[in-house]
Amino acid sequence: MSKRKGRSVKKHLVAHTTLLVVGEGADDKAFITNVIRTHRNSDFDRRILVLDSDLPPAQAERRKAEQAGYDIILWRPQCLEGALLEVLGERIGAHENSQQLKPRLHPRLADRHTEPAAYAELFPRPVLEKTTNESVCSLRHYLENKQN
């Protein structure tokens, strides 16, 4: 193979980064997929577990996940539905559990609660960017933050 005089061949290295987000249920997966789609043009290199706070992982489980390189976000208050209802400006009582919150949110969704498209209408990017819900802000931070 001959080289042309005066021409140098440059190889361009492209760094691909990824984000792995693991939720605990079908609803979590659907909402997280919708959030990721709203930030689809960003590059990611993080691992996150997103879990309900009403049954948080034991300290040993948390330590094991963190040693494996996972950050943990707990949905607050109580669960995904509690966080999303709070995004919509609804109050969540300390006595309410995830099973009580599901019927408050699910009828308002545009599709089955396990479908990412169900969340798009109620939770477009401007709504997610404006919220002060700690859990959603933490997840949004991970999706927007390109640095480790």
C-alpha positions as CSV (number, residue, x, y, z in Angstrom):
1,M,0.0,0.0,0.0
2,S,1.5,3.3,-1.0
3,K,1.2,6.7,0.7
4,R,0.6,9.8,-1.3
5,K,3.3,12.3,-0.8
6,G,2.3,15.4,1.2
7,R,-0.9,13.8,2.6
8,S,-1.2,12.6,6.1
9,V,-3.9,10.2,7.1
10,K,-5.5,11.3,10.4
11,K,-7.6,8.9,12.4
12,H,-10.4,10.5,14.3
13,L,-11.2,8.9,17.6
14,V,-14.8,9.2,18.7
15,A,-15.6,8.7,22.4
16,H,-19.0,7.2,23.0
17,T,-20.5,7.6,26.4
18,T,-23.5,5.9,27.8
19,L,-26.0,6.1,30.6
20,L,-27.5,3.1,32.2
21,V,-30.6,3.8,34.3
22,V,-32.2,0.9,36.1
23,G,-35.7,1.4,37.6
24,E,-37.5,-1.1,39.8
25,G,-40.8,-1.4,37.8
26,A,-42.5,-1.0,34.5
27,D,-43.8,2.5,35.4
28,D,-40.3,3.6,36.4
29,K,-38.9,2.3,33.1
30,A,-41.5,4.0,31.0
31,F,-41.0,7.4,32.7
32,I,-37.3,7.2,32.7
33,T,-37.4,6.3,29.0
34,N,-39.5,9.4,28.4
35,V,-37.0,11.6,30.3
36,I,-34.1,10.1,28.4
37,R,-35.8,10.9,25.1
38,T,-36.2,14.5,26.2
39,H,-32.4,14.6,26.5
40,R,-31.5,12.3,23.6
41,N,-28.9,14.6,22.1
42,S,-26.6,14.4,25.1
43,D,-23.8,12.0,25.7
44,F,-23.7,9.9,28.9
45,D,-21.3,7.8,30.9
46,R,-23.1,7.1,34.2
47,R,-24.9,4.2,35.9
48,I,-28.0,5.0,38.1
49,L,-30.4,2.9,40.1
50,V,-33.8,4.7,40.5
51,L,-35.8,3.1,43.3
52,D,-38.9,3.9,45.4
53,S,-38.1,5.4,48.8
54,D,-40.8,3.7,50.6
55,L,-38.7,0.5,50.5
56,P,-35.1,1.7,50.1
57,P,-32.3,-0.7,49.7
58,A,-30.5,-2.0,52.8
59,Q,-27.2,-0.4,53.6
60,A,-25.3,-3.6,52.4
61,E,-27.3,-3.5,49.1
62,R,-26.5,0.2,48.7
63,R,-22.8,-0.3,49.4
64,K,-22.7,-3.2,46.8
65,A,-24.4,-1.1,44.2
66,E,-22.1,1.9,44.8
67,Q,-19.0,-0.4,44.7
68,A,-20.3,-1.6,41.3
69,G,-20.3,2.0,40.1
70,Y,-24.0,2.8,40.5
71,D,-25.4,6.0,41.9
72,I,-28.8,5.7,43.6
73,I,-31.7,8.0,43.3
74,L,-34.7,7.4,45.5
75,W,-38.1,8.6,44.2
76,R,-39.5,11.1,46.8
77,P,-42.1,11.3,48.2
78,Q,-42.5,7.6,48.5
79,C,-42.3,6.5,44.8
80,L,-42.3,7.5,41.2
81,E,-46.0,8.4,41.3
82,G,-45.5,10.6,44.4
83,A,-42.6,12.4,42.7
84,L,-44.6,13.0,39.5
85,L,-47.7,14.2,41.3
86,E,-45.5,16.7,43.2
87,V,-44.1,17.9,39.8
88,L,-47.7,18.6,38.9
89,G,-48.1,20.7,42.0
90,E,-50.1,18.1,44.1
91,R,-49.5,17.6,47.8
92,I,-48.5,14.1,48.9
93,G,-49.5,13.1,52.4
94,A,-46.9,11.3,54.6
95,H,-49.6,8.6,55.2
96,E,-50.0,7.9,51.4
97,N,-48.2,4.8,50.0
98,S,-47.4,3.9,46.4
99,Q,-50.5,1.9,46.0
100,Q,-52.6,4.9,46.9
101,L,-50.7,7.3,44.7
102,K,-51.0,5.2,41.5
103,P,-54.7,5.8,41.0
104,R,-54.1,9.5,41.5
105,L,-51.6,9.7,38.6
106,H,-52.4,6.9,36.1
107,P,-55.8,8.1,34.9
108,R,-54.2,11.4,33.9
109,L,-51.6,9.7,31.6
110,A,-52.0,9.7,27.8
111,D,-51.5,5.9,27.6
112,R,-50.9,2.9,29.7
113,H,-48.6,3.8,32.6
114,T,-46.0,1.3,31.3
115,E,-45.6,3.1,28.0
116,P,-43.1,5.9,27.7
117,A,-45.4,8.0,25.5
118,A,-47.9,8.1,28.4
119,Y,-45.7,10.6,30.2
120,A,-44.8,12.9,27.3
121,E,-48.0,15.1,27.5
122,L,-47.9,15.8,31.2
123,F,-44.2,15.9,31.6
124,P,-42.6,17.7,28.6
125,R,-39.1,19.1,28.9
126,P,-40.2,22.6,30.2
127,V,-42.2,21.0,33.0
128,L,-39.3,18.8,34.0
129,E,-36.8,21.7,33.9
130,K,-39.0,23.9,36.1
131,T,-39.7,21.3,38.8
132,T,-38.2,21.5,42.2
133,N,-38.9,17.8,43.1
134,E,-35.6,16.5,44.4
135,S,-35.8,13.1,42.7
136,V,-36.7,14.4,39.3
137,C,-34.1,17.2,39.6
138,S,-31.4,14.6,40.5
139,L,-32.4,12.4,37.5
140,R,-32.4,15.4,35.2
141,H,-29.0,16.4,36.6
142,Y,-27.6,13.0,35.6
143,L,-29.1,13.3,32.2
144,E,-27.7,16.7,31.6
145,N,-24.3,16.4,33.3
146,K,-21.7,15.1,30.9
147,Q,-18.9,15.0,33.4
148,N,-18.2,12.3,36.0
